[in-house]
């Protein structure tokens, strides 16, 4: 069953490996109820570092948070500050609207207590 009754955004941040924990903590203080973090390898030209004639790929952490649209701006601001994402080369953050949502049908409001 697809739940289209909620106005949900997916916030995605890509940060340097080891920084996700602080960024997620800030997001939770700003109203996020949870996050998913997974690891990735940067493929940008500037991401590969040369060390002893070997290219070392940059490791990244990707943070995904589902949030009510009304909380999105506060969460993004907190994550941006905690991850210093306004500084060049520290990562990126963006949000997308969720059109179809399956699996959260038991949560009519994402603001719940565990």
C-alpha positions as CSV (number, residue, x, y, z in Angstrom):
1,X,0.0,0.0,0.0
2,X,1.4,3.4,-1.0
3,X,0.9,6.1,1.5
4,X,0.6,9.5,-0.2
5,X,-1.1,11.2,2.8
6,X,2.2,12.4,4.4
7,X,4.3,15.4,3.2
8,X,7.7,13.8,3.5
9,X,11.2,14.8,2.4
10,X,14.3,12.7,2.1
11,X,17.4,14.6,3.2
12,X,20.7,13.2,1.8
13,X,24.1,14.3,3.0
14,X,27.4,13.1,1.7
15,X,30.2,13.7,4.1
16,X,33.8,12.6,4.7
17,X,34.1,9.2,6.4
18,X,34.0,9.6,10.2
19,X,31.8,12.7,10.3
20,X,28.4,11.2,10.0
21,X,27.9,10.5,13.7
22,X,28.2,14.2,14.6
23,X,26.0,15.2,11.7
24,X,23.3,12.7,12.6
25,X,23.4,13.8,16.3
26,X,22.8,17.4,15.2
27,X,19.9,16.3,12.9
28,X,18.3,14.5,15.8
29,X,18.5,17.5,18.0
30,X,16.8,19.5,15.2
31,X,13.9,17.1,15.0
32,X,15.0,14.1,13.0
33,X,13.7,10.8,14.4
34,X,16.3,8.6,12.8
35,X,18.8,8.2,10.0
36,X,20.4,5.6,7.8
37,X,24.2,5.8,7.2
38,X,26.0,3.9,4.6
39,X,29.5,4.0,3.1
40,X,30.5,4.9,-0.4
41,X,33.6,5.7,-2.5
42,X,34.1,9.1,-4.0
43,X,34.6,9.0,-7.8
44,X,35.2,12.7,-8.5
45,X,38.5,13.7,-10.2
46,X,39.6,15.7,-7.2
47,X,38.7,12.9,-4.7
48,X,41.5,10.6,-5.7
49,X,44.6,11.4,-3.8
50,X,48.0,10.3,-4.9
51,X,50.3,8.7,-2.3
52,X,53.5,6.9,-3.3
53,X,52.4,6.8,-6.9
54,X,49.1,5.0,-5.9
55,X,45.7,6.6,-6.2
56,X,43.7,6.3,-3.0
57,X,39.9,6.6,-3.4
58,X,38.2,8.9,-1.0
59,X,35.8,7.2,1.5
60,X,32.4,8.8,2.1
61,X,29.5,8.4,4.4
62,X,26.0,9.0,3.1
63,X,23.3,10.0,5.5
64,X,19.6,9.6,4.6
65,X,16.8,11.0,6.7
66,X,13.1,10.9,6.2
67,X,11.5,13.9,7.7
68,X,8.2,15.8,7.7
69,X,8.5,18.7,5.3
70,X,7.9,21.2,8.2
71,X,11.1,20.0,9.9
72,X,13.3,19.8,6.8
73,X,14.8,23.3,6.9
74,X,15.8,23.1,10.6
75,X,17.3,19.7,10.1
76,X,19.3,20.7,7.0
77,X,20.6,23.8,8.8
78,X,21.8,21.8,11.8
79,X,23.4,19.2,9.6
80,X,25.1,21.9,7.5
81,X,26.5,23.5,10.6
82,X,27.7,20.2,12.2
83,X,29.3,19.0,9.0
84,X,30.7,22.4,8.0
85,X,29.1,21.8,4.6
86,X,29.4,25.4,3.6
87,X,33.2,25.0,3.5
88,X,34.5,23.8,0.1
89,X,35.3,20.1,-0.2
90,X,33.5,19.0,3.0
91,X,30.5,17.4,1.3
92,X,27.0,18.1,0.0
93,X,23.5,18.1,1.3
94,X,20.2,18.1,-0.6
95,X,16.6,17.0,-0.2
96,X,14.0,15.4,-2.4
97,X,10.2,15.1,-2.2
98,X,9.0,11.6,-1.5
99,X,6.1,10.8,-3.8
100,X,5.5,7.1,-2.8
101,X,6.2,5.8,0.7
102,X,5.8,2.2,1.6
103,X,6.7,0.7,5.0
104,X,5.8,3.6,7.3
105,X,2.0,3.0,7.1
106,X,1.9,2.4,10.9
107,X,3.3,5.9,11.5
108,X,0.9,8.6,10.5
109,X,3.2,11.1,12.1
110,X,7.0,10.6,12.0
111,X,7.3,12.4,15.3
112,X,6.9,9.4,17.6
113,X,8.6,8.2,20.8
114,X,10.5,4.9,20.9
